[in-house]
Amino acid sequence: MESNFLQKQAEVLKKQKEDLERELLQVAEKKKTGEKYEPKFIDFGQKEDEGAQEVATYEEYLVLEKNLSQMLKETERALKKIEKGRYGFCESCKKPIEKERLEAFPTATLCLSCANKPKRRFTWAFWRRGR
C-alpha cells in the first residue's frame, strides 16, 4: 500500500475512533477497569410510566453501546494493522483489499471476492446430522 493512502486511512480511522468514543460516552460510562463501557441507566422518577421509560431507554442504550463498542474495536484493530504494516490485506485469501473498498469501509478485513462468498460455517454440522 502507498504511504500516502495509509496515512490518509490512519487519519480517517483516528477521527472515526474519536467520534465513536464521543458517541459511546453519550449512552454509556467507561468502566474503571479496562476499556469496556457500561450502558447508562437514567432515573426518570418514581411513577409507573417513568419506570417503563427508564427500561426502554436502558434497552436502547444497551444495544447502542454494544454496536458502538464493536465498531470501536474494529477501528482500533484497523489502526493497529496500519502500525504493523498489515492493513489492507484480506484475512481470508491474503490478497490486497480493493482501495475503493477501504476508502468506503476503512475497517474492512475481507476483499470483495471473499466478502461475497457464501458462508460455509455449518456445512460440517449439517452433513454430520444426515448420517
The first five atom37 places (N, CA, C, CB, O) and aatype in JSON, in Angstrom:
{
  "aatype": [12, 6, 15, 2, 13, 10, 5, 11, 5, 0, 6, 19, 10, 11, 11, 5, 11, 6, 3, 10, 6, 1, 6, 10, 10, 5, 19, 0, 6, 11, 11, 11, 16, 7, 6, 11, 18, 6, 14, 11, 13, 9, 3, 13, 7, 5, 11, 6, 3, 6, 7, 0, 5, 6, 19, 0, 16, 18, 6, 6, 18, 10, 19, 10, 6, 11, 2, 10, 15, 5, 12, 10, 11, 6, 16, 6, 1, 0, 10, 11, 11, 9, 6, 11, 7, 1, 18, 7, 13, 4, 6, 15, 4, 11, 11, 14, 9, 6, 11, 6, 1, 10, 6, 0, 13, 14, 16, 0, 16, 10, 4, 10, 15, 4, 0, 2, 11, 14, 11, 1, 1, 13, 16, 17, 0, 13, 17, 1, 1, 7, 1],
  "atom_mask": [
    [1, 1, 1, 1, 1],
    [1, 1, 1, 1, 1],
    [1, 1, 1, 1, 1],
    [1, 1, 1, 1, 1],
    [1, 1, 1, 1, 1],
    [1, 1, 1, 1, 1],
    [1, 1, 1, 1, 1],
    [1, 1, 1, 1, 1],
    [1, 1, 1, 1, 1],
    [1, 1, 1, 1, 1],
    [1, 1, 1, 1, 1],
    [1, 1, 1, 1, 1],
    [1, 1, 1, 1, 1],
    [1, 1, 1, 1, 1],
    [1, 1, 1, 1, 1],
    [1, 1, 1, 1, 1],
    [1, 1, 1, 1, 1],
    [1, 1, 1, 1, 1],
    [1, 1, 1, 1, 1],
    [1, 1, 1, 1, 1],
    [1, 1, 1, 1, 1],
    [1, 1, 1, 1, 1],
    [1, 1, 1, 1, 1],
    [1, 1, 1, 1, 1],
    [1, 1, 1, 1, 1],
    [1, 1, 1, 1, 1],
    [1, 1, 1, 1, 1],
    [1, 1, 1, 1, 1],
    [1, 1, 1, 1, 1],
    [1, 1, 1, 1, 1],
    [1, 1, 1, 1, 1],
    [1, 1, 1, 1, 1],
    [1, 1, 1, 1, 1],
    [1, 1, 1, 0, 1],
    [1, 1, 1, 1, 1],
    [1, 1, 1, 1, 1],
    [1, 1, 1, 1, 1],
    [1, 1, 1, 1, 1],
    [1, 1, 1, 1, 1],
    [1, 1, 1, 1, 1],
    [1, 1, 1, 1, 1],
    [1, 1, 1, 1, 1],
    [1, 1, 1, 1, 1],
    [1, 1, 1, 1, 1],
    [1, 1, 1, 0, 1],
    [1, 1, 1, 1, 1],
    [1, 1, 1, 1, 1],
    [1, 1, 1, 1, 1],
    [1, 1, 1, 1, 1],
    [1, 1, 1, 1, 1],
    [1, 1, 1, 0, 1],
    [1, 1, 1, 1, 1],
    [1, 1, 1, 1, 1],
    [1, 1, 1, 1, 1],
    [1, 1, 1, 1, 1],
    [1, 1, 1, 1, 1],
    [1, 1, 1, 1, 1],
    [1, 1, 1, 1, 1],
    [1, 1, 1, 1, 1],
    [1, 1, 1, 1, 1],
    [1, 1, 1, 1, 1],
    [1, 1, 1, 1, 1],
    [1, 1, 1, 1, 1],
    [1, 1, 1, 1, 1],
    [1, 1, 1, 1, 1],
    [1, 1, 1, 1, 1],
    [1, 1, 1, 1, 1],
    [1, 1, 1, 1, 1],
    [1, 1, 1, 1, 1],
    [1, 1, 1, 1, 1],
    [1, 1, 1, 1, 1],
    [1, 1, 1, 1, 1],
    [1, 1, 1, 1, 1],
    [1, 1, 1, 1, 1],
    [1, 1, 1, 1, 1],
    [1, 1, 1, 1, 1],
    [1, 1, 1, 1, 1],
    [1, 1, 1, 1, 1],
    [1, 1, 1, 1, 1],
    [1, 1, 1, 1, 1],
    [1, 1, 1, 1, 1],
    [1, 1, 1, 1, 1],
    [1, 1, 1, 1, 1],
    [1, 1, 1, 1, 1],
    [1, 1, 1, 0, 1],
    [1, 1, 1, 1, 1],
    [1, 1, 1, 1, 1],
    [1, 1, 1, 0, 1],
    [1, 1, 1, 1, 1],
    [1, 1, 1, 1, 1],
    [1, 1, 1, 1, 1],
    [1, 1, 1, 1, 1],
    [1, 1, 1, 1, 1],
    [1, 1, 1, 1, 1],
    [1, 1, 1, 1, 1],
    [1, 1, 1, 1, 1],
    [1, 1, 1, 1, 1],
    [1, 1, 1, 1, 1],
    [1, 1, 1, 1, 1],
    [1, 1, 1, 1, 1],
    [1, 1, 1, 1, 1],
    [1, 1, 1, 1, 1],
    [1, 1, 1, 1, 1],
    [1, 1, 1, 1, 1],
    [1, 1, 1, 1, 1],
    [1, 1, 1, 1, 1],
    [1, 1, 1, 1, 1],
    [1, 1, 1, 1, 1],
    [1, 1, 1, 1, 1],
    [1, 1, 1, 1, 1],
    [1, 1, 1, 1, 1],
    [1, 1, 1, 1, 1],
    [1, 1, 1, 1, 1],
    [1, 1, 1, 1, 1],
    [1, 1, 1, 1, 1],
    [1, 1, 1, 1, 1],
    [1, 1, 1, 1, 1],
    [1, 1, 1, 1, 1],
    [1, 1, 1, 1, 1],
    [1, 1, 1, 1, 1],
    [1, 1, 1, 1, 1],
    [1, 1, 1, 1, 1],
    [1, 1, 1, 1, 1],
    [1, 1, 1, 1, 1],
    [1, 1, 1, 1, 1],
    [1, 1, 1, 1, 1],
    [1, 1, 1, 1, 1],
    [1, 1, 1, 1, 1],
    [1, 1, 1, 1, 1],
    [1, 1, 1, 0, 1],
    [1, 1, 1, 1, 1]
  ],
  "atom_positions": [
    [[0.84, -1.19, 0.0], [0.0, 0.0, 0.0], [0.88, 1.25, 0.0], [-0.95, 0.0, 1.22], [1.96, 1.28, 0.59]],
    [[0.39, 2.25, -0.67], [1.1, 3.53, -0.73], [1.07, 4.21, 0.64], [0.47, 4.46, -1.8], [0.08, 4.14, 1.36]],
    [[2.19, 4.86, 0.98], [2.27, 5.51, 2.3], [1.27, 6.66, 2.41], [3.69, 6.01, 2.56], [0.74, 6.9, 3.5]],
    [[1.02, 7.38, 1.32], [0.02, 8.48, 1.35], [-1.37, 7.94, 1.66], [0.01, 9.25, 0.01], [-2.12, 8.52, 2.44]],
    [[-1.7, 6.82, 1.02], [-3.01, 6.21, 1.24], [-3.12, 5.72, 2.68], [-3.24, 5.03, 0.25], [-4.15, 5.95, 3.33]],
    [[-2.09, 5.07, 3.18], [-2.11, 4.58, 4.57], [-2.22, 5.73, 5.56], [-0.84, 3.76, 4.86], [-2.93, 5.62, 6.56]],
    [[-1.53, 6.81, 5.3], [-1.6, 7.98, 6.19], [-3.01, 8.56, 6.19], [-0.58, 9.06, 5.75], [-3.55, 8.92, 7.24]],
    [[-3.61, 8.65, 5.0], [-4.98, 9.16, 4.89], [-5.96, 8.25, 5.64], [-5.4, 9.28, 3.4], [-6.84, 8.72, 6.35]],
    [[-5.79, 6.94, 5.48], [-6.65, 5.97, 6.16], [-6.48, 6.06, 7.67], [-6.36, 4.54, 5.67], [-7.45, 5.96, 8.42]],
    [[-5.25, 6.24, 8.12], [-4.99, 6.37, 9.56], [-5.71, 7.59, 10.12], [-3.48, 6.47, 9.84], [-6.27, 7.54, 11.21]],
    [[-5.69, 8.69, 9.38], [-6.39, 9.9, 9.82], [-7.89, 9.68, 9.88], [-6.07, 11.08, 8.89], [-8.55, 10.1, 10.83]],
    [[-8.42, 9.01, 8.87], [-9.86, 8.7, 8.83], [-10.23, 7.82, 10.02], [-10.24, 8.01, 7.5], [-11.23, 8.06, 10.69]],
    [[-9.42, 6.81, 10.27], [-9.7, 5.88, 11.37], [-9.57, 6.55, 12.73], [-8.77, 4.68, 11.29], [-10.36, 6.27, 13.64]],
    [[-8.6, 7.43, 12.9], [-8.44, 8.15, 14.17], [-9.64, 9.05, 14.43], [-7.14, 9.0, 14.16], [-10.14, 9.13, 15.56]],
    [[-10.12, 9.72, 13.38], [-11.31, 10.57, 13.51], [-12.52, 9.71, 13.85], [-11.57, 11.37, 12.19], [-13.33, 10.07, 14.71]],
    [[-12.63, 8.57, 13.17], [-13.74, 7.64, 13.44], [-13.68, 7.16, 14.89], [-13.69, 6.44, 12.47], [-14.71, 7.05, 15.55]],
    [[-12.49, 6.86, 15.38], [-12.33, 6.41, 16.76], [-12.78, 7.49, 17.74], [-10.86, 6.02, 17.04], [-13.49, 7.19, 18.7]],
    [[-12.38, 8.74, 17.52], [-12.79, 9.85, 18.38], [-14.31, 10.0, 18.38], [-12.12, 11.16, 17.93], [-14.92, 10.19, 19.43]],
    [[-14.91, 9.93, 17.19], [-16.36, 10.06, 17.08], [-17.08, 8.93, 17.83], [-16.78, 10.06, 15.61], [-18.06, 9.17, 18.53]],
    [[-16.59, 7.71, 17.67], [-17.21, 6.57, 18.34], [-17.09, 6.69, 19.86], [-16.57, 5.27, 17.87], [-18.05, 6.4, 20.58]],
    [[-15.93, 7.11, 20.34], [-15.76, 7.28, 21.78], [-16.68, 8.37, 22.32], [-14.29, 7.63, 22.11], [-17.24, 8.23, 23.41]],
    [[-16.85, 9.43, 21.57], [-17.75, 10.52, 21.98], [-19.2, 10.02, 22.01], [-17.61, 11.74, 21.02], [-19.94, 10.31, 22.95]],
    [[-19.61, 9.28, 20.99], [-20.97, 8.73, 20.95], [-21.19, 7.73, 22.09], [-21.23, 8.05, 19.6], [-22.26, 7.71, 22.7]],
    [[-20.19, 6.92, 22.35], [-20.31, 5.94, 23.44], [-20.53, 6.62, 24.78], [-19.06, 5.07, 23.5], [-21.33, 6.14, 25.59]],
    [[-19.84, 7.71, 25.02], [-19.98, 8.4, 26.3], [-21.36, 9.05, 26.47], [-18.91, 9.45, 26.44], [-21.72, 9.43, 27.58]],
    [[-22.11, 9.18, 25.39], [-23.47, 9.71, 25.49], [-24.44, 8.65, 25.99], [-23.93, 10.23, 24.14], [-25.45, 8.99, 26.61]],
    [[-24.15, 7.38, 25.73], [-25.07, 6.31, 26.11], [-24.5, 5.36, 27.15], [-25.47, 5.52, 24.91], [-25.21, 4.51, 27.68]],
    [[-23.2, 5.51, 27.46], [-22.57, 4.59, 28.38], [-21.48, 5.3, 29.18], [-21.98, 3.38, 27.62], [-21.02, 6.39, 28.82]],
    [[-21.09, 4.65, 30.25], [-19.99, 5.15, 31.08], [-18.85, 4.17, 30.98], [-20.44, 5.36, 32.57], [-19.06, 2.96, 30.95]],
    [[-17.64, 4.69, 30.92], [-16.47, 3.83, 30.84], [-16.22, 3.2, 32.19], [-15.23, 4.63, 30.38], [-16.21, 3.88, 33.22]],
    [[-16.02, 1.88, 32.2], [-15.73, 1.17, 33.44], [-14.35, 1.59, 33.93], [-15.8, -0.37, 33.25], [-13.48, 1.94, 33.13]],
    [[-14.17, 1.54, 35.21], [-12.88, 1.95, 35.79], [-11.77, 0.98, 35.41], [-12.99, 2.05, 37.31], [-10.62, 1.39, 35.26]],
    [[-12.11, -0.28, 35.27], [-11.11, -1.27, 34.88], [-11.28, -1.62, 33.41], [-11.21, -2.54, 35.76], [-12.38, -1.96, 32.97]],
    [[-10.22, -1.55, 32.67], [-10.27, -1.94, 31.27], [-10.84, -0.87, 30.37], [0.0, 0.0, 0.0], [-11.03, 0.28, 30.77]],
    [[-11.11, -1.28, 29.16], [-11.61, -0.37, 28.14], [-13.1, -0.57, 27.86], [-10.83, -0.55, 26.86], [-13.61, -0.07, 26.86]],
    [[-13.8, -1.28, 28.72], [-15.21, -1.58, 28.48], [-16.12, -0.46, 28.94], [-15.59, -2.88, 29.17], [-15.75, 0.36, 29.78]],
    [[-17.31, -0.47, 28.37], [-18.31, 0.53, 28.71], [-19.53, -0.15, 29.31], [-18.72, 1.35, 27.46], [-19.8, -1.32, 29.02]],
    [[-20.24, 0.57, 30.15], [-21.47, 0.09, 30.79], [-22.59, 1.05, 30.4], [-21.31, 0.0, 32.37], [-22.46, 2.26, 30.61]],
    [[-23.7, 0.55, 29.83], [-24.79, 1.45, 29.44], [-25.31, 2.26, 30.63], [-25.95, 0.65, 28.82], [-25.39, 1.76, 31.75]],
    [[-25.65, 3.51, 30.37], [-26.17, 4.38, 31.43], [-27.6, 3.96, 31.76], [-26.13, 5.86, 31.0], [-28.36, 3.53, 30.9]],
    [[-27.95, 4.1, 33.02], [-29.33, 3.91, 33.45], [-29.82, 5.25, 33.96], [-29.46, 2.78, 34.56], [-29.34, 5.76, 34.98]],
    [[-30.76, 5.81, 33.26], [-31.27, 7.14, 33.6], [-32.52, 6.99, 34.45], [-31.56, 7.97, 32.33], [-33.46, 6.29, 34.07]],
    [[-32.53, 7.66, 35.59], [-33.66, 7.63, 36.5], [-34.61, 8.78, 36.16], [-33.18, 7.73, 37.99], [-34.28, 9.95, 36.35]],
    [[-35.8, 8.43, 35.65], [-36.78, 9.44, 35.27], [-37.72, 9.8, 36.41], [-37.58, 8.96, 34.09], [-38.39, 10.83, 36.36]],
    [[-37.78, 8.97, 37.43], [-38.69, 9.24, 38.54], [-39.3, 7.97, 39.09], [0.0, 0.0, 0.0], [-38.87, 6.86, 38.75]],
    [[-40.31, 8.13, 39.96], [-40.9, 7.0, 40.66], [-42.23, 6.52, 40.08], [-41.1, 7.37, 42.09], [-42.71, 5.46, 40.46]],
    [[-42.82, 7.28, 39.17], [-44.11, 6.88, 38.6], [-43.94, 5.66, 37.7], [-44.74, 8.04, 37.81], [-42.87, 5.39, 37.16]],
    [[-45.06, 4.91, 37.55], [-45.03, 3.67, 36.78], [-44.61, 3.9, 35.33], [-46.39, 3.01, 36.82], [-43.78, 3.16, 34.81]],
    [[-45.17, 4.92, 34.68], [-44.82, 5.17, 33.29], [-43.37, 5.64, 33.15], [-45.77, 6.21, 32.68], [-42.75, 5.44, 32.11]],
    [[-42.85, 6.26, 34.19], [-41.44, 6.68, 34.17], [-40.52, 5.47, 34.27], [-41.15, 7.68, 35.32], [-39.45, 5.45, 33.67]],
    [[-40.95, 4.47, 35.02], [-40.18, 3.23, 35.13], [-40.1, 2.52, 33.78], [0.0, 0.0, 0.0], [-39.06, 2.0, 33.4]],
    [[-41.22, 2.51, 33.07], [-41.24, 1.89, 31.74], [-40.32, 2.65, 30.79], [-42.68, 1.85, 31.18], [-39.63, 2.06, 29.96]],
    [[-40.32, 3.96, 30.91], [-39.45, 4.78, 30.07], [-37.98, 4.53, 30.42], [-39.79, 6.28, 30.25], [-37.13, 4.5, 29.53]],
    [[-37.67, 4.34, 31.7], [-36.31, 4.03, 32.12], [-35.83, 2.73, 31.48], [-36.23, 3.92, 33.66], [-34.72, 2.65, 30.96]],
    [[-36.68, 1.7, 31.52], [-36.32, 0.4, 30.96], [-36.14, 0.5, 29.45], [-37.4, -0.65, 31.3], [-35.18, -0.05, 28.91]],
    [[-37.04, 1.18, 28.78], [-36.94, 1.33, 27.33], [-35.66, 2.07, 26.94], [-38.17, 2.07, 26.79], [-34.99, 1.7, 25.98]],
    [[-35.34, 3.11, 27.68], [-34.13, 3.88, 27.4], [-32.89, 3.04, 27.66], [-34.08, 5.16, 28.25], [-31.94, 3.07, 26.88]],
    [[-32.91, 2.29, 28.75], [-31.77, 1.42, 29.07], [-31.57, 0.37, 27.97], [-31.98, 0.73, 30.44], [-30.43, 0.12, 27.56]],
    [[-32.65, -0.23, 27.51], [-32.55, -1.23, 26.43], [-31.96, -0.61, 25.17], [-33.94, -1.84, 26.13], [-31.13, -1.22, 24.51]],
    [[-32.39, 0.6, 24.85], [-31.86, 1.3, 23.68], [-30.37, 1.57, 23.86], [-32.63, 2.63, 23.45], [-29.58, 1.35, 22.94]],
    [[-29.97, 2.03, 25.04], [-28.57, 2.31, 25.33], [-27.74, 1.03, 25.3], [-28.44, 3.0, 26.69], [-26.58, 1.05, 24.88]],
    [[-28.32, -0.06, 25.75], [-27.63, -1.34, 25.76], [-27.26, -1.77, 24.33], [-28.51, -2.42, 26.43], [-26.13, -2.19, 24.08]],
    [[-28.21, -1.66, 23.42], [-27.98, -2.01, 22.02], [-26.97, -1.05, 21.4], [-29.31, -2.0, 21.23], [-26.05, -1.48, 20.71]],
    [[-27.15, 0.23, 21.64], [-26.22, 1.22, 21.09], [-24.8, 1.0, 21.61], [-26.68, 2.64, 21.43], [-23.84, 1.06, 20.85]],
    [[-24.67, 0.74, 22.9], [-23.35, 0.51, 23.49], [-22.69, -0.7, 22.85], [-23.46, 0.32, 25.01], [-21.5, -0.66, 22.53]],
    [[-23.42, -1.75, 22.67], [-22.86, -2.97, 22.07], [-22.37, -2.7, 20.65], [-23.91, -4.11, 22.07], [-21.25, -3.07, 20.29]],
    [[-23.21, -2.06, 19.85], [-22.85, -1.77, 18.47], [-21.68, -0.8, 18.37], [-24.04, -1.22, 17.72], [-20.75, -1.01, 17.59]],
    [[-21.72, 0.26, 19.14], [-20.64, 1.25, 19.11], [-19.33, 0.66, 19.63], [-21.02, 2.48, 19.96], [-18.26, 0.94, 19.08]],
    [[-19.4, -0.17, 20.66], [-18.19, -0.82, 21.18], [-17.57, -1.74, 20.13], [-18.51, -1.62, 22.45], [-16.35, -1.79, 19.98]],
    [[-18.41, -2.46, 19.41], [-17.91, -3.35, 18.35], [-17.25, -2.53, 17.24], [-19.06, -4.2, 17.78], [-16.18, -2.9, 16.74]],
    [[-17.87, -1.44, 16.85], [-17.29, -0.58, 15.81], [-15.97, 0.02, 16.29], [-18.28, 0.55, 15.43], [-15.02, 0.12, 15.51]],
    [[-15.91, 0.41, 17.55], [-14.68, 0.96, 18.12], [-13.57, -0.09, 18.1], [-14.93, 1.47, 19.56], [-12.43, 0.22, 17.76]],
    [[-13.9, -1.31, 18.46], [-12.93, -2.4, 18.48], [-12.37, -2.64, 17.06], [-13.58, -3.7, 19.03], [-11.17, -2.83, 16.88]],
    [[-13.26, -2.63, 16.06], [-12.84, -2.83, 14.67], [-11.95, -1.68, 14.19], [-14.06, -2.97, 13.76], [-10.99, -1.9, 13.45]],
    [[-12.27, -0.47, 14.62], [-11.48, 0.7, 14.24], [-10.09, 0.63, 14.87], [-12.19, 1.99, 14.68], [-9.09, 0.88, 14.19]],
    [[-10.02, 0.28, 16.14], [-8.73, 0.16, 16.82], [-7.89, -0.96, 16.2], [-8.94, -0.11, 18.31], [-6.67, -0.84, 16.09]],
    [[-8.55, -2.02, 15.8], [-7.85, -3.14, 15.14], [-7.25, -2.7, 13.82], [-8.82, -4.33, 14.91], [-6.12, -3.06, 13.49]],
    [[-8.01, -1.91, 13.06], [-7.51, -1.41, 11.77], [-6.31, -0.48, 11.98], [-8.62, -0.66, 11.0], [-5.34, -0.54, 11.22]],
    [[-6.36, 0.36, 13.01], [-5.23, 1.24, 13.32], [-3.98, 0.44, 13.69], [-5.59, 2.21, 14.46], [-2.87, 0.79, 13.3]],
    [[-4.16, -0.63, 14.44], [-3.03, -1.49, 14.8], [-2.44, -2.17, 13.57], [-3.45, -2.55, 15.83], [-1.23, -2.34, 13.46]],
    [[-3.31, -2.55, 12.64], [-2.84, -3.17, 11.4], [-1.99, -2.18, 10.6], [-4.03, -3.66, 10.56], [-0.98, -2.57, 10.0]],
    [[-2.38, -0.91, 10.59], [-1.58, 0.1, 9.89], [-0.2, 0.19, 10.53], [-2.29, 1.49, 9.92], [0.82, 0.21, 9.84]],
    [[-0.17, 0.24, 11.86], [1.11, 0.31, 12.59], [2.01, -0.88, 12.27], [0.85, 0.38, 14.09], [3.23, -0.73, 12.15]],
    [[1.43, -2.05, 12.15], [2.2, -3.27, 11.93], [2.45, -3.58, 10.46], [1.5, -4.44, 12.57], [3.13, -4.56, 10.13]],
    [[1.9, -2.75, 9.56], [2.11, -2.96, 8.14], [1.27, -4.07, 7.54], [0.0, 0.0, 0.0], [1.61, -4.62, 6.49]],
    [[0.17, -4.4, 8.19], [-0.71, -5.48, 7.71], [-2.07, -4.95, 7.24], [-0.92, -6.51, 8.8], [-2.96, -5.75, 6.94]],
    [[-2.23, -3.64, 7.18], [-3.52, -3.06, 6.8], [-3.74, -3.23, 5.3], [-3.6, -1.56, 7.19], [-2.81, -3.09, 4.5]],
    [[-4.97, -3.55, 4.94], [-5.34, -3.61, 3.53], [-5.18, -4.97, 2.89], [0.0, 0.0, 0.0], [-5.27, -5.09, 1.67]],
    [[-4.93, -6.0, 3.69], [-4.8, -7.34, 3.15], [-5.94, -8.21, 3.67], [-3.44, -7.96, 3.51], [-6.27, -8.18, 4.85]],
    [[-6.53, -8.97, 2.77], [-7.67, -9.83, 3.1], [-7.26, -10.89, 4.11], [-8.23, -10.5, 1.83], [-6.23, -11.54, 3.96]],
    [[-8.07, -11.06, 5.14], [-7.78, -12.05, 6.17], [-8.08, -13.47, 5.71], [-8.57, -11.75, 7.42], [-7.68, -14.44, 6.36]],
    [[-8.76, -13.6, 4.59], [-9.09, -14.92, 4.08], [-8.09, -15.38, 3.02], [-10.5, -14.93, 3.52], [-7.45, -16.42, 3.18]],
    [[-7.96, -14.6, 1.94], [-7.09, -15.02, 0.83], [-5.72, -14.35, 0.86], [-7.77, -14.71, -0.48], [-4.84, -14.72, 0.07]],
    [[-5.52, -13.39, 1.74], [-4.24, -12.67, 1.93], [-3.89, -11.73, 0.78], [-3.13, -13.67, 2.11], [-2.79, -11.17, 0.77]],
    [[-4.79, -11.55, -0.18], [-4.55, -10.61, -1.28], [-4.93, -9.2, -0.83], [-5.36, -11.01, -2.54], [-5.66, -9.04, 0.15]],
    [[-4.43, -8.17, -1.53], [-4.79, -6.8, -1.15], [-6.29, -6.55, -1.29], [-4.02, -5.79, -2.02], [-6.93, -7.0, -2.25]],
    [[-6.84, -5.83, -0.34], [-8.24, -5.41, -0.41], [-8.31, -4.22, -1.36], [-8.81, -5.04, 1.02], [-7.41, -3.37, -1.36]],
    [[-9.35, -4.15, -2.16], [-9.52, -3.07, -3.12], [-9.47, -1.72, -2.42], [-10.85, -3.24, -3.88], [-10.08, -1.53, -1.37]],
    [[-8.74, -0.78, -3.01], [-8.56, 0.55, -2.45], [-9.91, 1.25, -2.27], [-7.63, 1.38, -3.36], [-10.14, 1.92, -1.26]],
    [[-10.78, 1.11, -3.25], [-12.1, 1.74, -3.18], [-12.91, 1.2, -2.01], [-12.88, 1.53, -4.5], [-13.64, 1.94, -1.35]],
    [[-12.77, -0.1, -1.75], [-13.47, -0.72, -0.62], [-12.96, -0.15, 0.7], [-13.31, -2.26, -0.64], [-13.74, 0.15, 1.6]],
    [[-11.65, -0.01, 0.81], [-11.07, 0.54, 2.03], [-11.44, 2.0, 2.23], [-9.56, 0.38, 2.0], [-11.61, 2.45, 3.36]],
    [[-11.57, 2.75, 1.14], [-11.99, 4.15, 1.26], [-13.43, 4.24, 1.75], [-11.85, 4.87, -0.09], [-13.77, 5.11, 2.55]],
    [[-14.28, 3.33, 1.26], [-15.69, 3.34, 1.66], [-15.9, 2.68, 3.02], [-16.54, 2.63, 0.61], [-16.8, 3.06, 3.77]],
    [[-15.08, 1.69, 3.34], [-15.23, 0.88, 4.55], [-13.84, 0.65, 5.15], [-15.96, -0.48, 4.23], [-13.27, -0.43, 4.97]],
    [[-13.29, 1.65, 5.85], [-11.9, 1.59, 6.32], [-11.56, 0.42, 7.24], [-11.58, 2.84, 7.03], [-10.39, 0.07, 7.37]],
    [[-12.55, -0.18, 7.86], [-12.28, -1.3, 8.77], [-12.46, -2.66, 8.09], [-13.19, -1.21, 9.99], [-12.49, -3.69, 8.76]],
    [[-12.58, -2.67, 6.77], [-12.78, -3.91, 6.03], [-11.64, -4.89, 6.29], [-12.9, -3.63, 4.52], [-10.47, -4.5, 6.33]],
    [[-11.99, -6.15, 6.48], [-10.99, -7.19, 6.71], [-10.97, -8.22, 5.59], [-11.25, -7.88, 8.05], [-10.09, -9.08, 5.55]],
    [[-11.93, -8.12, 4.68], [-12.01, -9.06, 3.56], [-12.09, -8.3, 2.24], [-13.22, -9.99, 3.72], [-12.68, -7.22, 2.18]],
    [[-11.51, -8.86, 1.19], [-11.67, -8.29, -0.15], [-13.11, -8.57, -0.61], [-10.6, -8.9, -1.16], [-13.82, -9.35, 0.01]],
    [[-13.51, -7.93, -1.68], [-14.89, -8.1, -2.17], [-15.19, -9.55, -2.53], [-15.13, -7.21, -3.38], [-16.27, -10.06, -2.26]],
    [[-14.22, -10.21, -3.15], [-14.42, -11.59, -3.56], [-14.71, -12.49, -2.36], [-13.19, -12.1, -4.31], [-15.65, -13.28, -2.38]],
    [[-13.89, -12.36, -1.31], [-14.09, -13.2, -0.12], [-15.33, -12.77, 0.67], [-12.86, -13.13, 0.78], [-16.01, -13.62, 1.25]],
    [[-15.62, -11.48, 0.7], [-16.78, -10.99, 1.43], [-18.08, -11.48, 0.8], [-16.77, -9.46, 1.47], [-19.09, -11.63, 1.49]],
    [[-18.06, -11.72, -0.52], [-19.27, -12.14, -1.22], [-19.42, -13.65, -1.32], [-19.29, -11.56, -2.58], [-20.41, -14.13, -1.87]],
    [[-18.45, -14.41, -0.81], [-18.56, -15.86, -0.83], [-19.61, -16.3, 0.18], [-17.2, -16.53, -0.53], [-19.71, -15.73, 1.27]],
    [[-20.4, -17.32, -0.17], [-21.38, -17.82, 0.81], [-20.64, -18.42, 2.0], [-22.32, -18.88, 0.17], [-19.59, -19.03, 1.85]],
    [[-21.2, -18.24, 3.16], [-20.58, -18.76, 4.38], [-20.82, -20.25, 4.47], [-21.14, -18.04, 5.63], [-21.9, -20.75, 4.17]],
    [[-19.79, -20.94, 4.88], [-19.89, -22.4, 4.95], [-19.61, -22.91, 6.36], [-18.93, -23.06, 3.96], [-19.1, -24.02, 6.53]],
    [[-19.92, -22.12, 7.34], [-19.64, -22.5, 8.73], [-20.34, -23.77, 9.17], [-20.03, -21.38, 9.64], [-19.77, -24.58, 9.89]],
    [[-21.58, -23.94, 8.74], [-22.4, -25.02, 9.26], [-22.46, -26.22, 8.33], [-23.78, -24.51, 9.53], [-23.23, -27.15, 8.57]],
    [[-21.67, -26.23, 7.28], [-21.69, -27.33, 6.34], [-21.39, -28.64, 7.06], [-20.67, -27.1, 5.21], [-22.09, -29.63, 6.87]],
    [[-20.36, -28.64, 7.88], [-19.98, -29.85, 8.6], [-21.1, -30.33, 9.51], [-18.7, -29.61, 9.4], [-21.38, -31.53, 9.57]],
    [[-21.74, -29.43, 10.22], [-22.8, -29.81, 11.15], [-23.99, -30.42, 10.41], [-23.27, -28.6, 11.96], [-24.55, -31.42, 10.87]],
    [[-24.37, -29.84, 9.28], [-25.5, -30.38, 8.53], [-25.14, -31.72, 7.9], [-25.94, -29.39, 7.44], [-25.97, -32.64, 7.89]],
    [[-23.94, -31.86, 7.39], [-23.52, -33.1, 6.8], [-23.49, -34.2, 7.85], [-22.15, -32.95, 6.13], [-23.91, -35.33, 7.6]],
    [[-23.01, -33.86, 9.01], [-22.88, -34.83, 10.11], [-24.26, -35.3, 10.6], [-22.08, -34.21, 11.28], [-24.43, -36.47, 10.94]],
    [[-25.23, -34.39, 10.64], [-26.57, -34.76, 11.12], [-27.25, -35.74, 10.18], [-27.44, -33.51, 11.28], [-28.08, -36.55, 10.61]],
    [[-26.92, -35.67, 8.91], [-27.56, -36.54, 7.92], [-27.11, -37.98, 8.01], [0.0, 0.0, 0.0], [-27.75, -38.85, 7.41]],
    [[-26.05, -38.27, 8.71], [-25.52, -39.63, 8.8], [-26.32, -40.49, 9.71], [-24.11, -39.62, 9.27], [-25.99, -41.67, 9.9]]
  ]
}
